Amino acid sequence: MKSIVLGSILVASLLALVIVLFRKRIGLSIFTSIGIHLVLAAAGIYIVNYSGWVTGLYIPLNPVTVGTVTVLGLPGVGLLLGLKFSLFG
């Protein structure tokens, strides 16, 4: 059962990552874009931690996790949840 859950998380994250990678949307100011992504990444991790959507899993807010979600987007949250579940689950 655990391998099915992990496999589905991996496939969903991979598909979402491919969609994000092939979408070419670069704004006029790269610093504004990076700042918005940092804030949204921290907000996404905060929402997952405190919404009760995934019980028993907590993603710490640190530069590594925020950077991962900033680069990968919301699939990065799925990646972090999958890693946390598979390694410490």
C-alpha positions as CSV (number, residue, x, y, z in Angstrom):
1,M,0.0,0.0,0.0
2,K,2.8,2.4,0.9
3,S,4.5,1.8,-2.5
4,I,1.3,2.7,-4.3
5,V,0.9,5.9,-2.4
6,L,4.6,6.8,-3.0
7,G,4.4,5.9,-6.7
8,S,1.3,8.1,-7.2
9,I,2.9,11.0,-5.4
10,L,6.0,10.6,-7.6
11,V,4.0,10.4,-10.8
12,A,1.8,13.4,-9.9
13,S,4.9,15.5,-8.9
14,L,6.7,14.5,-12.1
15,L,3.8,15.5,-14.3
16,A,3.4,18.8,-12.5
17,L,7.1,19.5,-12.7
18,V,7.0,18.9,-16.5
19,I,4.1,21.3,-16.8
20,V,6.0,24.0,-14.8
21,L,9.2,23.4,-16.8
22,F,7.6,23.8,-20.2
23,R,5.6,26.9,-19.3
24,K,7.8,29.9,-20.3
25,R,6.6,32.9,-18.3
26,I,9.3,35.4,-17.4
27,G,8.2,38.7,-15.9
28,L,9.8,42.1,-16.5
29,S,11.5,42.1,-13.1
30,I,13.2,38.9,-12.1
31,F,13.6,40.1,-8.5
32,T,9.9,40.7,-8.1
33,S,9.2,37.3,-9.5
34,I,11.7,35.6,-7.1
35,G,10.2,37.5,-4.1
36,I,6.7,36.5,-5.0
37,H,7.8,32.9,-5.4
38,L,9.5,33.0,-2.0
39,V,6.5,34.3,-0.2
40,L,4.1,31.9,-1.9
41,A,6.5,29.0,-1.1
42,A,6.5,29.9,2.6
43,A,2.7,30.3,2.5
44,G,2.2,26.9,0.8
45,I,4.3,25.1,3.4
46,Y,2.6,27.0,6.2
47,I,-0.8,26.1,4.9
48,V,0.1,22.4,4.6
49,N,1.5,22.3,8.1
50,Y,-1.3,24.0,9.9
51,S,-4.4,23.2,7.8
52,G,-4.6,19.6,9.1
53,W,-4.8,18.3,5.5
54,V,-1.9,15.9,6.1
55,T,-1.9,14.8,9.7
56,G,1.3,13.6,11.3
57,L,3.6,15.2,8.7
58,Y,5.3,18.5,9.3
59,I,7.6,20.3,6.9
60,P,9.9,22.7,8.7
61,L,10.2,26.3,7.4
62,N,13.9,26.6,6.6
63,P,15.9,27.9,3.6
64,V,16.2,24.4,2.1
65,T,12.5,23.6,2.1
66,V,11.5,27.1,1.0
67,G,14.1,27.1,-1.8
68,T,12.9,23.7,-3.0
69,V,9.3,24.9,-3.2
70,T,10.4,28.2,-4.7
71,V,12.2,26.4,-7.6
72,L,9.7,23.6,-8.1
73,G,6.4,25.3,-7.2
74,L,3.6,23.4,-5.6
75,P,5.0,20.0,-6.9
76,G,7.9,20.8,-4.5
77,V,5.4,20.6,-1.6
78,G,4.4,17.2,-2.8
79,L,8.0,16.2,-3.2
80,L,8.8,17.2,0.4
81,L,5.7,15.4,1.7
82,G,6.7,12.3,-0.2
83,L,10.2,12.4,1.1
84,K,9.1,13.0,4.6
85,F,6.5,10.2,4.4
86,S,9.0,7.7,2.8
87,L,12.0,8.4,4.9
88,F,10.4,9.1,8.3
89,G,6.8,7.8,7.7
